Amino acid sequence: MLSGVRTALILFAAVALSGCMSGAGIERLAFGGQCVADAAERVSGIDWLEATAIELGVRQGAYDPMIITLRRDAPYVIRIASHDDEHRHFRAHEFFGSIALAKVLTSGKRFDANCISAVGVAPNETAEIQFVAVRDGRYDFEDIRFLYAPIVAGSGHGVILVQ
């Protein structure tokens, strides 16, 4: 009995310490995760109006499209449009650690932090992420408020493939 209570307290503490995003904005990468060291150099001089734009919608927690394919070393702008009456949370911890992030625009605010793990999108608004894909790989994304929470039934998720 005591070990069950201890396990529950440890899990609660892990979730509480992992970070929670309550609304629009960004969530910085916790615990000093690895991010692209030369991000500023990789994104300097890019004309973001010429970058490939990807429109990503989210409705009732489901993302469309669910699969996004990118080319390595190419600039992109992902626009996440929320079609819901509640905040959405584009969480892509490993993906954000593998890109050179230029900026995030959400709820009329600009964020220039390079090491992030999630972007919050206000109800019926659009967030914009400008970046260069640096490392190839397969990266999951989901609509979850807590940093290290498992994917639960009903949460939106998808995959980003960088080739």
C-alpha positions as a LaTeX table, in Angstrom:
\begin{tabular}{lrrr}
\hline
Residue & $x$ (\AA) & $y$ (\AA) & $z$ (\AA) \\
\hline
Met1 & 0.00 & 0.00 & 0.00 \\
Leu2 & 2.74 & 2.45 & 0.96 \\
Ser3 & 4.68 & 1.77 & $-2.27$ \\
Gly4 & 1.54 & 2.52 & $-4.32$ \\
Val5 & 1.15 & 5.89 & $-2.60$ \\
Arg6 & 4.86 & 6.61 & $-3.08$ \\
Thr7 & 4.60 & 5.75 & $-6.81$ \\
Ala8 & 1.58 & 8.03 & $-7.20$ \\
Leu9 & 3.41 & 10.90 & $-5.47$ \\
Ile10 & 6.47 & 10.43 & $-7.67$ \\
Leu11 & 4.34 & 10.48 & $-10.82$ \\
Phe12 & 2.49 & 13.57 & $-9.62$ \\
Ala13 & 5.78 & 15.35 & $-8.86$ \\
Ala14 & 7.21 & 14.41 & $-12.27$ \\
Val15 & 4.20 & 15.87 & $-14.06$ \\
Ala16 & 4.19 & 19.00 & $-11.89$ \\
Leu17 & 7.88 & 19.63 & $-12.48$ \\
Ser18 & 7.77 & 18.84 & $-16.19$ \\
Gly19 & 5.99 & 22.03 & $-17.12$ \\
Cys20 & 2.46 & 22.92 & $-18.02$ \\
Met21 & 1.25 & 25.33 & $-20.64$ \\
Ser22 & $-2.08$ & 26.91 & $-19.83$ \\
Gly23 & $-2.63$ & 28.88 & $-23.01$ \\
Ala24 & $-1.06$ & 30.52 & $-26.04$ \\
Gly25 & 2.68 & 31.01 & $-25.98$ \\
Ile26 & 5.70 & 28.74 & $-25.93$ \\
Glu27 & 7.07 & 26.27 & $-23.45$ \\
Arg28 & 10.81 & 26.30 & $-23.06$ \\
Leu29 & 12.60 & 22.99 & $-23.15$ \\
Ala30 & 13.00 & 21.76 & $-19.58$ \\
Phe31 & 16.10 & 20.22 & $-18.04$ \\
Gly32 & 18.59 & 21.63 & $-20.57$ \\
Gly33 & 17.60 & 19.49 & $-23.55$ \\
Gln34 & 19.80 & 19.49 & $-26.61$ \\
Cys35 & 19.00 & 22.06 & $-29.26$ \\
Val36 & 20.75 & 23.17 & $-32.44$ \\
Ala37 & 23.78 & 25.17 & $-31.31$ \\
Asp38 & 24.18 & 27.28 & $-34.48$ \\
Ala39 & 20.49 & 28.05 & $-34.96$ \\
Ala40 & 21.00 & 31.82 & $-35.29$ \\
Glu41 & 23.47 & 31.38 & $-38.16$ \\
Arg42 & 21.24 & 28.86 & $-39.94$ \\
Val43 & 18.20 & 31.16 & $-39.96$ \\
Ser44 & 19.92 & 34.48 & $-40.69$ \\
Gly45 & 19.25 & 36.03 & $-44.06$ \\
Ile46 & 16.26 & 33.82 & $-44.91$ \\
Asp47 & 13.35 & 35.50 & $-46.70$ \\
Trp48 & 10.49 & 33.86 & $-44.76$ \\
Leu49 & 7.99 & 34.92 & $-47.43$ \\
Glu50 & 9.82 & 32.54 & $-49.79$ \\
Ala51 & 9.96 & 29.62 & $-47.31$ \\
Thr52 & 7.72 & 26.61 & $-47.86$ \\
Ala53 & 4.47 & 27.13 & $-45.94$ \\
Ile54 & 2.65 & 24.24 & $-44.29$ \\
Glu55 & $-0.90$ & 24.74 & $-43.09$ \\
Leu56 & $-1.77$ & 22.55 & $-40.09$ \\
Gly57 & $-5.28$ & 22.63 & $-38.66$ \\
Val58 & $-6.49$ & 21.31 & $-35.32$ \\
Arg59 & $-10.13$ & 20.61 & $-34.53$ \\
Gln60 & $-11.35$ & 18.77 & $-31.42$ \\
Gly61 & $-7.74$ & 17.85 & $-30.73$ \\
Ala62 & $-7.18$ & 16.17 & $-34.12$ \\
Tyr63 & $-4.48$ & 17.53 & $-36.44$ \\
Asp64 & $-4.82$ & 17.69 & $-40.22$ \\
Pro65 & $-2.60$ & 16.67 & $-41.87$ \\
Met66 & $-1.30$ & 14.03 & $-39.47$ \\
Ile67 & 1.89 & 13.43 & $-41.49$ \\
Ile68 & 4.23 & 16.26 & $-42.48$ \\
Thr69 & 7.26 & 15.61 & $-44.70$ \\
Leu70 & 10.17 & 18.08 & $-44.74$ \\
Arg71 & 13.56 & 18.33 & $-46.48$ \\
Arg72 & 16.67 & 18.73 & $-44.38$ \\
Asp73 & 18.37 & 22.18 & $-44.49$ \\
Ala74 & 15.27 & 23.84 & $-45.99$ \\
Pro75 & 13.35 & 26.77 & $-44.42$ \\
Tyr76 & 9.71 & 26.28 & $-43.44$ \\
Val77 & 6.80 & 28.15 & $-41.93$ \\
Ile78 & 4.22 & 25.99 & $-40.17$ \\
Arg79 & 0.92 & 27.73 & $-39.47$ \\
Ile80 & $-1.18$ & 25.94 & $-36.86$ \\
Ala81 & $-4.80$ & 27.05 & $-37.06$ \\
Ser82 & $-7.01$ & 26.18 & $-34.10$ \\
His83 & $-10.63$ & 25.63 & $-35.06$ \\
Asp84 & $-11.66$ & 24.99 & $-31.45$ \\
Asp85 & $-13.05$ & 26.96 & $-28.53$ \\
Glu86 & $-10.21$ & 25.88 & $-26.23$ \\
His87 & $-6.43$ & 26.24 & $-26.21$ \\
Arg88 & $-4.41$ & 23.70 & $-28.19$ \\
His89 & $-0.83$ & 22.67 & $-27.47$ \\
Phe90 & 1.44 & 21.60 & $-30.33$ \\
Arg91 & 3.99 & 19.54 & $-28.39$ \\
Ala92 & 6.96 & 18.23 & $-30.37$ \\
His93 & 9.81 & 17.95 & $-27.87$ \\
Glu94 & 12.30 & 16.04 & $-30.06$ \\
Phe95 & 11.37 & 17.93 & $-33.22$ \\
Phe96 & 11.98 & 21.34 & $-31.66$ \\
Gly97 & 15.36 & 20.08 & $-30.44$ \\
Ser98 & 16.31 & 19.15 & $-34.01$ \\
Ile99 & 15.50 & 22.40 & $-35.84$ \\
Ala100 & 16.99 & 25.88 & $-36.08$ \\
Leu101 & 14.10 & 27.95 & $-34.81$ \\
Ala102 & 13.86 & 31.53 & $-36.06$ \\
Lys103 & 10.73 & 32.64 & $-34.23$ \\
Val104 & 7.24 & 31.75 & $-33.09$ \\
Leu105 & 4.26 & 34.09 & $-33.48$ \\
Thr106 & 1.19 & 33.30 & $-31.39$ \\
Ser107 & $-1.59$ & 35.46 & $-29.95$ \\
Gly108 & 0.06 & 38.59 & $-31.31$ \\
Lys109 & 3.32 & 37.87 & $-29.46$ \\
Arg110 & 6.73 & 37.05 & $-30.88$ \\
Phe111 & 9.00 & 34.49 & $-29.22$ \\
Asp112 & 12.65 & 34.14 & $-30.26$ \\
Ala113 & 13.67 & 31.34 & $-27.86$ \\
Asn114 & 15.50 & 28.52 & $-29.64$ \\
Cys115 & 15.03 & 25.67 & $-27.15$ \\
Ile116 & 11.30 & 25.07 & $-26.84$ \\
Ser117 & 9.15 & 21.96 & $-26.51$ \\
Ala118 & 5.66 & 23.24 & $-27.35$ \\
Val119 & 3.63 & 26.06 & $-28.87$ \\
Gly120 & 0.25 & 27.04 & $-27.47$ \\
Val121 & $-2.48$ & 28.16 & $-29.84$ \\
Ala122 & $-5.41$ & 30.23 & $-28.59$ \\
Pro123 & $-8.97$ & 29.30 & $-29.55$ \\
Asn124 & $-9.80$ & 30.15 & $-33.17$ \\
Glu125 & $-6.35$ & 31.68 & $-33.75$ \\
Thr126 & $-3.26$ & 30.74 & $-35.74$ \\
Ala127 & 0.31 & 30.30 & $-34.50$ \\
Glu128 & 3.27 & 30.52 & $-36.87$ \\
Ile129 & 6.62 & 28.70 & $-36.48$ \\
Gln130 & 9.57 & 29.74 & $-38.68$ \\
Phe131 & 12.49 & 27.30 & $-38.78$ \\
Val132 & 15.07 & 25.37 & $-40.77$ \\
Ala133 & 14.93 & 21.57 & $-40.57$ \\
Val134 & 18.43 & 20.52 & $-39.46$ \\
Arg135 & 18.44 & 16.82 & $-38.52$ \\
Asp136 & 16.70 & 14.08 & $-40.44$ \\
Gly137 & 14.46 & 11.67 & $-38.59$ \\
Arg138 & 10.94 & 10.83 & $-37.47$ \\
Tyr139 & 9.40 & 13.13 & $-34.86$ \\
Asp140 & 6.04 & 12.75 & $-33.12$ \\
Phe141 & 3.80 & 15.67 & $-32.23$ \\
Glu142 & 0.69 & 15.73 & $-30.06$ \\
Asp143 & $-1.82$ & 17.99 & $-28.36$ \\
Ile144 & $-0.85$ & 17.55 & $-24.70$ \\
Arg145 & $-0.41$ & 20.23 & $-22.03$ \\
Phe146 & 2.15 & 18.37 & $-19.90$ \\
Leu147 & 5.74 & 17.95 & $-21.08$ \\
Tyr148 & 6.33 & 14.25 & $-20.36$ \\
Ala149 & 2.74 & 13.02 & $-20.21$ \\
Pro150 & 1.91 & 9.87 & $-22.17$ \\
Ile151 & $-0.33$ & 10.17 & $-25.22$ \\
Val152 & $-3.87$ & 9.60 & $-24.03$ \\
Ala153 & $-6.96$ & 8.54 & $-25.92$ \\
Gly154 & $-8.54$ & 11.51 & $-27.64$ \\
Ser155 & $-5.37$ & 13.57 & $-27.85$ \\
Gly156 & $-4.38$ & 14.67 & $-31.33$ \\
His157 & $-1.10$ & 13.44 & $-32.66$ \\
Gly158 & 0.90 & 13.07 & $-35.85$ \\
Val159 & 4.36 & 12.61 & $-37.33$ \\
Ile160 & 6.94 & 14.91 & $-38.88$ \\
Leu161 & 9.39 & 13.21 & $-41.25$ \\
Val162 & 12.59 & 15.07 & $-42.10$ \\
Gln163 & 14.48 & 13.57 & $-45.05$ \\
\hline
\end{tabular}
